[in-house]
Amino acid sequence: MSDEIKTIHVHMKGPSRSKPGGVSVIGHYRVEDDNVVMCRSDGVPIELNGKRFRRKFGVQSGELSEREAAGMMTREIRLELKQGPYSRITGFSGPIPYPKGF
């Protein structure tokens, strides 16, 4: 088991007018045996809604590398946090189309 906390920067969105540098997020992980375990910067494993973020990686062709597995889980954590109990409900942030004639 390694106590070394590694960092990964994951690119989420490309550049736009409002965000010329794009959007990226930072994830922290450590390697335990053949598994990548997502954790906070202090080393505490992340658990959201009872879900733990751990994925197996390998070195052979067709298997995920350590950094690929960490990048995928960083995106999953970001998505899980965006869909929390206090997040906006999809479809309720746009204009309301009213029928003509009122």
C-alpha positions, 0 to 999 in steps of 0.5 A, spaced: 500 500 500 502 506 498 501 512 502 503 517 496 497 522 494 497 523 487 494 529 483 490 529 476 488 535 472 482 533 468 479 537 462 472 538 463 470 543 458 473 547 452 474 554 452 468 559 451 467 566 451 465 566 458 471 561 460 477 562 455 481 557 459 476 552 459 474 548 465 478 543 469 478 539 475 483 536 480 482 529 483 487 526 488 488 519 488 492 513 491 494 506 489 493 500 493 495 494 490 492 494 483 487 499 485 486 506 484 482 509 490 480 516 490 481 520 496 481 527 499 488 531 499 489 529 506 488 522 504 481 520 506 477 516 501 471 519 498 465 516 499 458 519 496 451 517 498 454 510 500 458 509 494 466 508 494 470 510 488 475 505 487 477 502 480 482 496 478 488 498 473 493 494 469 499 495 465 497 490 459 494 492 452 486 494 453 487 495 460 486 502 464 492 505 466 492 508 473 491 515 470 486 513 466 482 510 471 483 516 476 481 521 470 474 517 469 473 517 477 474 524 478 469 525 472 464 521 476 465 524 482 464 531 479 457 528 476 455 525 483 456 532 486 452 536 481 446 531 482 446 532 489 440 534 493 441 541 492 442 542 485 438 544 479 433 540 476 434 538 469 429 542 464 427 547 470 432 552 468 430 555 461 424 559 459 417 557 459 413 557 453 406 560 453 401 559 448 400 565 443 393 569 445 394 570 452 
